[in-house]
C-alpha cells in the first residue's frame, strides 16, 4: 500500500506521516514540488530516528507517479469528497493520495478521477482535518482491510 502526498507544504506533517508509514510498513511517496527540503530539521525531527525505516520515493510530477504504478487502484482524499473513506474496499496495491495542506489536491488531479474521491467525515465546525491526522485515520482503516 502506498501513501502519496501531492505537493506537501508543511515538513512536520510529512515527517509525522513518514513515521506512520514506517510503523505500518507502508511506502511513502512525495510528489514535487515540495514546500520544504528533505533535509529540513522540522521534517527530520517529526520523523525522529525512523528515517532509515521509511520507504520513501520522490516523484517529479503526478504523471510520473501514475506511470510508476499503472495498475494500482487510486483513491483521492479530499474535504470536498461526497463518499466516506469507510465506504470502499482497499487492497495491498492501492495508492492513497492526499493533497497540500492549504488547498488540497490540484483540480487537474481531482478531475481525472471523479469517481475515486473520498472524504474523512467531520462536523461543520472545521473545514478539514490536519493532513497527518487524516492520513493516519485512512491508513489504519486501509491497512486493516488489506490484512483481513
N, C-alpha and C positions, 0 to 999 in steps of 0.2 A: 504494500500500500504506500502511496506517495502523498505527502503534504506539499502543496505548491503555494508559495507566496508570490503574487504578481506585484512587482514594483513596491516592495515593502519600504516604509519610511522610518520606522522607529526601531533602533537597534535593540532596545531592551525587549520588545515584543519578539523579534526574530530570535534573540538569544534564549528567551523562555521557551519558544516553540522548538528550537533546536534541542534543548534539554528534554522536552517532552518526547521528541522523536527518538532520542537515544534511549529513553526509558521504555518506549513501546516498540522499539526496533523498526521504526518507520523511516523511509527515506525522506529527506527534506530537499526541496527544490526552490531556488530563488530565481526569479525572472527579472532581468535588468530592464530599466535602470533601477539601481538600489539607492535608497536615500541615505546611505552610510557606507563606510568602508568595512570590509570583512576583518580589518584589524582594529576596529572601533573598540575602545575599552569598555563601553557600556554593553556592547554585544557580547564580548568575551566574559564580562562579569556576570551577565544574566545566564550564560550557558555554563558558568563555573568551569570545573575541570573536566567536563564531559565532552568537549570538542573532539577529542580523538575518537569518541564512540559515535559521533554524528555522521551519518552517511549523507554528505552534502554535495549537491550539484548546482552550479550556477549556469543558467541559460541566458544567451544573448537576447532572446526575444520569446514571446509566447509561441510564435510559429515554430521556433527551434525546439521548444518543449514538446509540442504536439508531434513534431517529426520524430522525436526520440521515442515516443510512445504511441505509435499509430493505432494500436489495437486496444489500448487501455480505455475503459469507460471514464467519462468526465463528469464530475459533479461540481457545479459552481455554487458558492455560498455567498449570499447577498442579503442585506437587510430588506431589499425590495422583493425578495422571492415570495411566492404565494404558496409554496408547498413546504411542509416541515421536513427537516432532516430526518425525522423519525419515520417518515412515510416511504422510504426507499430501502432497497436491499443493496448492501455494499459487498464488494468482493476484494480479494487479495491484490488485484492489479489496478484498482481504481486510482484515479487522480482526484484528490480532494483539493479544490482550487479556491483560494481566498485572495481578496484584493487589498489595496492600500488602506491604511488606517483612516486617512482623511476623506476619501471618496469612493472606496470600494474598487470593484473591477471596472476596467475601461469599457465603454459602450461597444467597442468592436468585439470584445470577448463575450459580453452578455448577449449580443445579437446573434452570435454564431451558434449558441446553444440555448435556444428559447425554452426547450422542454427539460433542461437539466439544471434549473435554478432552484436552489433550496434556501431556506432560512432557519435560523435558530430562534424559535419563538420567545418573545418577551413582551412585557406590557408597554403601554404607550408613554410611560414616564421617561423613556430614553429613546434615542434614535437607533442605537445599535449597541452591541456588546463590544468590549475590548477585544481586539484581534486574537491575542493569545488565549483569552478565555473561550472565545468561540471555537478556535481550533481545538482546544482541549476537549470541550464537550463533544464535538463531532468526531474527533479521533478515537475517543474511548468507545463511542457507540459503534463506529465503523469497525474498529478492532474487535469488539465483542461479537458482532455479526460475522465477520470474516473467520473468526476462530471457532464459531459454533458448529 
